[in-house]
Amino acid sequence: MVLYGYGLNCDHETAFALQLAGAAAERRHTGELLERPELLWDYHLLAIPGGFSWGDDHGAGVILALRLKLALGQALQEFVDAGRLVIGICNGFQVLVNLGLLPGLPGRPLSREVALLPNDCGNFRDAWVHLAAPPSRCVFTQGLQHFTLPIRHGEGKFYAPPEILEEIVARQQVALVYATPAGEPAGGRFPDNPNGSALDIAGITDATGRVLGLMPHPEAFISSFQHPTWTWEKEAWRRAGLPYPEAPGPGLTLFRNALRSLEGQL
């Protein structure tokens, strides 16, 4: 299920990415799920895509998180406990944080312990970033190492108190970090770390590894044709007398991993 409506605006791209990965993805209006929470159990994966739900009034993702919490109660946690998956991309990540489904530390379900704050640079960032996937329990990021994805957000600075950061790291719940072009940690330096996130965190998973929240947009890089350098690369191949070899982007790997997990292959 890919949610849409009330300001979410990357639903078509997210559904297409899931379909390309092999899923039977369906877009469902957020209002449907709020009115009929039992719909959740018709699906094995819930995707909350990017956008500006409810115009980010009262903070990014706050209102949608509250509406979901009131309508679904413990159902989302039960959904994850039943072995199903949740992914929140950009605004969806903000929703999962405000909902308390992330970081989902043991013994503290649906507890709001981290935040995504306004970017340190003071403005909205629309750029491509380098990422690294450290060893983690996240099922979505298995096999990914150093790659690029686009970001587009104004409130993406990951923050948590020192003791929560320490626990997230110790439990291997850091799924993605901002990196340099060489794949080294960004070390907090702008623009490699585009928003000032603590420990360069770009995405985290919950204690089960089945919930992922990330600020970069994997649905926006599922084909090499989506990368800004593809025309330059195509010309280089043409001058070598060879056809340009379209290849899947790393975002597609992330969605394929989700299906492999659901099929018991991860």
Buried (B, 14 or more C-beta within 10 A) or exposed (E): BBBBBBBBBBBEBBBBBBBBBEBEBEBBBBEBBBEEBEEBEEBBBBBBBBBBBBEBEEBBBBBBBBBBBEBBEEBBBBBBEEEBBBBBBBBBBBBBBBBBBBBBBEEEBEEBBBBBBBBBBEEEBEEBBBBBBBEBBBBBBBEBEBBBBBBBBBBBBBBBEEEBBEBBBEBBBBBBBBBBEEEEBBEBEBEBBBBBBBBBBBBBBBBBBBBBBBBBBBBBBBBBEBBEEBEEEBEEEEEEEEEBEEEBBBBBBBBBBBBBBBEEEB
